[in-house]
């Protein structure tokens, strides 16, 4: 099959949607399918570099007003984009987002007679007020619910990466068919790598000597309010008061980084908190393997790929008992689930750090639970769905 993904974000942008598309596209290619990703151009990307791991059609774009990291397609290029997609001769079109290029993908489907297959990656009700912060909270949430209901009720089938997000969409009044296909993780990349992780730890300790010894808590993801990172820092401070050798490593970047760094400096914890910025995806397993615990307090995840990545590396998780994280951990398999408070998160972290037997148990559970969410399993389900809709279009 020839498969087209439409998405409002792609490399060099780093987020869960990009990771999900990459994993599915690579696995689909391994199975003999051709994949084309329609996505925005980015000013920092060399537009003449054809050495992309997955073929892309870059649409000229402008900065998104509400987010400096995101782009909006110049829609007057749409006829040329459609012409190039026609040349690709798609069998299936999969729309991954809801904005400029997501809308372009839906228009392409309707004009060319393709069913609209979409994935709901984002729980916008939980995110929108971080972007439209000038609006009262209830207005932002109402806008998000209305947008999602109107967009998805015009699609033919909606892929949901978790049962939780299906419940959310049904509550909004979305009536269309939904199919549960989790975002899968490549377990040939994410697995325990202790020797290389030790070398990484030694290297980081050259700049942060406190990382040489003692437990390490790890966060990986966007440093934004929606990820609850300020709560995590508060929880870390509580843990540090009881276990002074503990350190916290933030992998990723985002708009809250400066505030986090300021709070760390005010608390005199510079030696114990390290900010890496973005790291190559191939290095992420080393960070997970290096960590004692993966700490992920986000309450907005439709699934939470980073939780699965950590578990596949044998790293127990402390998360908040909400949304995708709760579903992936299925009753504290592979870690512990806390209430949405710094005190509760700190208590769960301390419970694991102070109980070696429980920590060892959760490490084994993490390895076992992570295997349930591999890309091979998820891609087989996606392939079956594509075959169904490709067949129905050809009849």
C-alpha positions as CSV (number, residue, x, y, z in Angstrom):
1,X,0.0,0.0,0.0
2,X,0.9,3.6,-0.5
3,X,0.1,5.5,2.7
4,X,0.0,9.3,3.3
5,X,0.2,10.8,6.8
6,X,-0.9,14.4,7.2
7,X,0.5,16.1,10.3
8,X,0.9,19.7,11.7
9,X,4.2,18.7,13.3
10,X,7.2,16.7,12.3
11,X,11.0,16.7,12.5
12,X,12.8,18.7,13.9
13,X,9.8,19.2,16.3
14,X,10.0,16.8,19.1
15,X,6.7,15.5,20.6
16,X,4.6,12.4,21.0
17,X,2.8,12.7,17.7
18,X,6.1,12.9,15.9
19,X,7.5,9.8,17.7
20,X,4.3,7.9,17.0
21,X,4.4,8.7,13.3
22,X,8.0,7.7,13.1
23,X,7.5,4.4,14.8
24,X,4.5,3.5,12.7
25,X,6.1,4.7,9.4
26,X,9.3,2.8,9.9
27,X,7.4,-0.4,10.8
28,X,5.1,0.0,7.8
29,X,8.1,0.4,5.6
30,X,9.6,-2.8,7.0
31,X,6.4,-4.6,6.0
32,X,6.8,-3.4,2.4
33,X,4.5,-0.4,2.3
34,X,5.4,3.1,1.0
35,X,4.8,6.0,3.4
36,X,4.8,9.8,2.6
37,X,4.5,12.4,5.4
38,X,2.9,15.7,4.6
39,X,4.1,18.2,7.2
40,X,5.3,21.8,7.6
41,X,8.6,23.3,6.7
42,X,10.7,24.6,9.5
43,X,13.2,27.5,9.2
44,X,16.0,25.6,11.0
45,X,15.7,22.7,8.6
46,X,17.8,22.5,5.5
47,X,15.0,22.3,2.8
48,X,17.5,20.8,0.3
49,X,18.4,17.9,2.5
50,X,16.8,14.8,1.0
51,X,18.3,12.4,3.5
52,X,15.1,12.1,5.6
53,X,14.5,8.7,7.1
54,X,10.9,8.8,5.9
55,X,9.9,10.6,2.6
56,X,8.3,13.9,3.4
57,X,6.4,16.6,1.5
58,X,7.2,19.8,3.3
59,X,4.5,22.5,3.0
60,X,5.8,26.1,3.2
61,X,4.7,27.5,6.6
62,X,4.4,30.5,8.9
63,X,5.0,30.6,12.7
64,X,1.9,29.6,14.8
65,X,0.8,32.6,16.8
66,X,0.0,30.6,20.0
67,X,3.2,28.5,20.0
68,X,6.7,29.5,18.9
69,X,7.6,25.8,18.4
70,X,4.8,25.1,15.9
71,X,4.0,26.1,12.3
72,X,0.9,26.8,10.2
73,X,0.9,25.8,6.5
74,X,0.5,28.4,3.8
75,X,-2.8,27.1,2.5
76,X,-2.4,28.7,-1.0
77,X,0.1,25.9,-1.7
78,X,-2.7,23.4,-1.4
79,X,-3.2,22.7,-5.1
80,X,0.5,21.9,-5.6
81,X,0.5,19.7,-2.5
82,X,-2.5,17.8,-3.8
83,X,-0.8,17.4,-7.2
84,X,2.3,15.8,-5.7
85,X,0.2,13.5,-3.5
86,X,-1.7,12.4,-6.6
87,X,1.6,11.5,-8.1
88,X,2.3,9.3,-5.1
89,X,-0.9,7.4,-5.8
90,X,-2.1,6.8,-2.2
91,X,-4.2,3.8,-1.2
92,X,-4.8,5.1,2.3
93,X,-4.7,8.6,3.9
94,X,-4.2,8.9,7.6
95,X,-4.7,12.4,9.2
96,X,-2.7,12.8,12.5
97,X,-3.7,16.3,13.6
98,X,-6.5,18.8,13.5
99,X,-5.1,22.2,12.3
100,X,-3.8,23.6,9.0
101,X,-2.3,20.5,7.5
102,X,-4.8,18.2,9.3
103,X,-7.6,20.2,7.6
104,X,-5.7,20.0,4.3
105,X,-5.6,16.2,4.7
106,X,-9.4,16.0,5.4
107,X,-10.1,18.2,2.3
108,X,-7.9,16.0,0.2
109,X,-9.8,12.9,1.3
110,X,-13.2,14.4,0.6
111,X,-12.1,15.8,-2.8
112,X,-10.5,12.5,-3.9
113,X,-13.1,10.1,-2.4
114,X,-10.9,8.7,0.4
115,X,-12.4,7.8,3.8
116,X,-11.0,10.0,6.5
117,X,-8.9,7.9,8.9
118,X,-7.7,10.0,11.8
119,X,-5.9,9.6,15.2
120,X,-6.8,11.7,18.2
121,X,-3.4,12.2,19.8
122,X,-4.2,15.2,22.0
123,X,-6.6,15.9,24.8
124,X,-7.0,19.6,23.9
125,X,-9.3,20.4,26.8
126,X,-6.3,19.9,29.1
127,X,-3.9,21.9,26.9
128,X,-5.8,24.8,25.4
129,X,-5.5,27.3,28.3
130,X,-1.7,27.0,28.2
131,X,-1.9,28.4,24.7
132,X,-4.9,30.7,24.9
133,X,-4.1,31.8,28.5
134,X,-5.9,35.2,27.9
135,X,-9.2,33.4,27.9
136,X,-11.1,32.3,31.1
137,X,-10.6,28.6,31.7
138,X,-14.2,27.5,31.0
139,X,-14.2,29.3,27.6
140,X,-11.0,27.6,26.5
141,X,-12.3,24.2,27.5
142,X,-15.6,24.9,25.7
143,X,-13.7,25.8,22.6
144,X,-11.6,22.6,22.8
145,X,-14.7,20.4,23.2
146,X,-16.5,22.0,20.4
147,X,-13.5,21.8,18.1
148,X,-13.0,18.1,18.7
149,X,-16.7,17.3,18.4
150,X,-17.0,19.1,15.1
151,X,-13.7,17.8,13.6
152,X,-14.0,14.1,14.5
153,X,-17.8,13.8,13.8
154,X,-16.9,14.4,10.1
155,X,-14.3,11.7,10.0
156,X,-15.0,8.1,9.0
157,X,-13.0,6.3,11.7
158,X,-11.0,7.6,14.6
159,X,-8.0,5.8,16.0
160,X,-7.7,6.3,19.8
161,X,-4.4,5.4,21.5
162,X,-6.1,4.7,24.8
163,X,-9.6,3.8,26.1
164,X,-9.5,6.9,28.2
165,X,-9.5,9.2,25.2
166,X,-12.4,7.3,23.6
167,X,-14.4,8.0,26.8
168,X,-13.5,11.7,26.5
169,X,-14.6,11.9,22.9
170,X,-17.9,10.1,23.5
171,X,-18.5,12.5,26.4
172,X,-18.1,15.4,23.9
173,X,-20.7,13.9,21.6
174,X,-18.4,12.2,19.0
175,X,-20.5,9.4,17.5
176,X,-18.3,8.0,14.8
177,X,-16.6,4.6,14.8
178,X,-13.5,4.4,17.1
179,X,-10.7,1.8,17.0
180,X,-8.3,1.3,19.8
181,X,-4.7,1.1,18.5
182,X,-2.0,2.1,21.0
183,X,1.0,4.0,19.9
184,X,3.7,1.4,19.9
185,X,7.4,1.6,21.0
186,X,10.3,0.0,19.2
187,X,11.7,-2.6,21.6
188,X,14.8,-3.1,19.5
189,X,15.7,0.5,20.4
190,X,14.3,0.7,23.9
191,X,15.7,-2.0,26.2
192,X,18.1,-2.0,29.2
193,X,21.5,-0.8,28.3
194,X,23.4,-0.6,31.6
195,X,27.0,-0.4,30.4
196,X,26.4,2.5,28.0
197,X,24.1,4.1,30.6
198,X,27.0,4.0,33.2
199,X,29.3,5.7,30.6
200,X,26.6,8.4,30.1
201,X,26.3,8.9,33.9
202,X,30.1,9.2,34.3
203,X,30.1,11.8,31.5
204,X,27.2,13.8,33.0
205,X,28.9,13.7,36.4
206,X,31.9,15.6,35.1
207,X,29.7,18.7,35.0
208,X,27.3,17.7,37.8
209,X,29.3,15.6,40.4
210,X,26.2,14.9,42.4
211,X,25.1,12.6,39.6
212,X,28.0,10.3,40.2
213,X,26.3,8.5,43.1
214,X,22.8,8.3,44.6
215,X,19.4,7.6,43.0
216,X,18.4,9.5,39.8
217,X,14.9,10.6,39.0
218,X,14.3,11.2,35.3
219,X,11.7,13.2,33.4
220,X,11.6,13.1,29.6
221,X,9.2,15.3,27.6
222,X,8.2,18.8,26.8
223,X,8.9,21.2,29.6
224,X,5.4,22.8,29.5
225,X,2.7,23.4,32.1
226,X,0.6,20.7,30.6
227,X,3.2,18.1,31.7
228,X,3.0,19.2,35.3
229,X,6.7,19.7,35.6
230,X,6.5,22.4,38.4
231,X,4.7,19.8,40.5
232,X,7.5,17.3,39.8
233,X,10.1,19.8,41.0
234,X,8.1,20.4,44.2
235,X,7.9,16.7,44.7
236,X,11.6,16.3,44.1
237,X,12.4,19.0,46.8
238,X,10.4,17.0,49.3
239,X,12.3,13.8,48.4
240,X,15.6,15.6,48.5
241,X,14.9,16.7,52.1
242,X,14.7,13.0,53.1
243,X,17.3,11.6,50.7
244,X,20.0,14.3,50.1
245,X,21.9,12.2,47.5
246,X,18.9,12.0,45.1
247,X,19.2,14.0,41.8
248,X,16.7,14.9,39.1
249,X,17.4,15.0,35.3
250,X,15.1,16.8,32.9
251,X,15.4,15.6,29.3
252,X,13.7,17.9,26.9
253,X,12.9,21.6,26.4
254,X,10.0,24.0,26.5
255,X,8.5,27.2,27.7
256,X,8.7,26.4,31.5
257,X,12.4,25.6,31.5
258,X,13.5,29.1,32.6
259,X,11.0,29.0,35.5
260,X,12.2,25.6,36.5
261,X,15.8,26.7,36.5
262,X,15.0,29.9,38.5
263,X,13.2,27.8,41.2
264,X,16.1,25.4,41.3
265,X,18.6,28.2,41.8
266,X,16.4,29.8,44.5
267,X,16.3,26.5,46.4
268,X,20.0,26.1,46.1
269,X,19.7,22.8,44.2
270,X,21.7,23.5,41.1
271,X,24.1,20.6,41.9
272,X,21.2,18.1,42.0
273,X,19.0,19.1,39.1
274,X,20.3,18.8,35.5
275,X,18.7,20.1,32.3
276,X,19.9,18.3,29.1
277,X,17.7,20.0,26.5
278,X,16.7,17.9,23.6
279,X,18.7,14.7,23.1
280,X,18.7,12.4,20.0
281,X,16.1,9.7,20.2
282,X,18.7,7.0,19.9
283,X,20.2,8.3,23.2
284,X,17.0,8.2,25.2
285,X,17.3,4.5,26.2
286,X,20.6,5.4,27.9
287,X,18.9,8.0,30.0
288,X,16.1,5.6,30.9
289,X,18.6,2.9,31.8
290,X,20.6,5.3,33.9
291,X,17.7,6.4,36.0
292,X,16.5,4.8,39.2
293,X,12.9,5.9,38.5
294,X,11.1,7.6,35.7
295,X,8.9,10.3,37.1
296,X,6.1,11.5,34.9
297,X,3.4,13.6,36.6
298,X,1.5,14.6,33.4
299,X,-2.3,14.5,33.6
300,X,-3.0,15.2,29.9
301,X,-1.6,12.1,28.1
302,X,-3.8,10.4,25.6
303,X,-1.3,7.5,26.1
304,X,2.2,8.5,27.3
305,X,4.8,6.9,25.0
306,X,7.6,7.9,27.4
307,X,6.1,5.8,30.1
308,X,6.3,2.7,27.8
309,X,9.8,3.6,26.7
310,X,11.0,3.8,30.3
311,X,9.4,0.4,31.2
312,X,10.9,-1.3,28.2
313,X,14.3,-0.1,29.6
314,X,13.5,-1.7,33.0
315,X,12.9,1.6,34.8
316,X,10.0,1.7,37.2
317,X,7.6,4.6,36.8
318,X,6.0,7.0,39.3
319,X,3.1,8.7,37.5
320,X,-0.2,10.4,38.3
321,X,-3.2,8.1,38.3
322,X,-5.0,9.8,35.3
323,X,-5.5,9.4,31.6
324,X,-3.1,7.4,29.4
325,X,-0.5,6.9,32.2
326,X,-3.0,5.1,34.3
327,X,-4.1,2.9,31.4
328,X,-0.6,1.9,30.4
329,X,0.3,1.0,34.0
330,X,-2.9,-0.9,34.4
331,X,-3.1,-0.9,38.2
332,X,0.5,0.0,39.1
333,X,2.2,-2.6,37.0
334,X,5.7,-1.4,36.5
335,X,5.6,1.4,39.1
336,X,3.4,3.3,41.4
337,X,0.5,5.8,40.7
338,X,0.1,8.9,42.8
339,X,-2.6,11.5,43.3
340,X,-2.2,14.8,41.4
341,X,-0.2,16.5,44.2
342,X,3.5,17.1,45.0
343,X,3.0,15.4,48.4
344,X,1.5,12.2,46.9
345,X,4.1,12.0,44.1
346,X,6.9,12.4,46.6
347,X,5.5,9.7,48.9
348,X,5.4,7.2,46.0
349,X,9.0,8.1,45.0
350,X,10.1,7.6,48.6
351,X,8.2,4.3,48.9
352,X,10.3,2.9,46.0
353,X,13.6,4.4,46.9
354,X,13.4,3.3,50.6
355,X,12.2,-0.3,49.7
356,X,14.8,-2.2,47.6
357,X,12.7,-5.3,47.3
358,X,9.7,-3.3,46.0
359,X,11.9,-1.4,43.6
360,X,13.3,-4.7,42.2
361,X,9.8,-6.1,41.9
362,X,8.7,-3.0,40.0
363,X,11.7,-3.2,37.6
364,X,10.7,-6.7,36.5
365,X,7.0,-5.7,36.2
366,X,8.1,-2.7,34.1
367,X,10.0,-5.0,31.6
368,X,6.9,-7.3,31.4
369,X,4.3,-4.5,31.0
370,X,6.3,-2.7,28.4
371,X,6.3,-5.7,26.1
372,X,2.5,-5.3,25.8
373,X,2.9,-2.0,24.0
374,X,5.4,-2.7,21.3
375,X,5.2,-1.2,17.8
376,X,5.0,-4.7,16.2
377,X,1.7,-5.4,18.0
378,X,0.2,-2.0,17.3
379,X,1.4,-1.8,13.6
380,X,-0.4,-5.1,12.9
381,X,-3.6,-3.6,14.1
382,X,-3.1,-0.5,12.0
383,X,-2.2,-2.5,8.9
384,X,-5.5,-4.4,9.3
385,X,-7.5,-1.2,9.5
386,X,-5.7,0.2,6.5
387,X,-6.5,-2.9,4.5
388,X,-10.1,-2.7,5.4
389,X,-10.5,0.9,4.2
390,X,-8.3,0.5,1.2
391,X,-10.4,-2.5,0.1
392,X,-13.7,-0.7,0.8
393,X,-12.6,2.2,-1.4
394,X,-11.6,-0.1,-4.3
395,X,-15.0,-1.9,-4.4
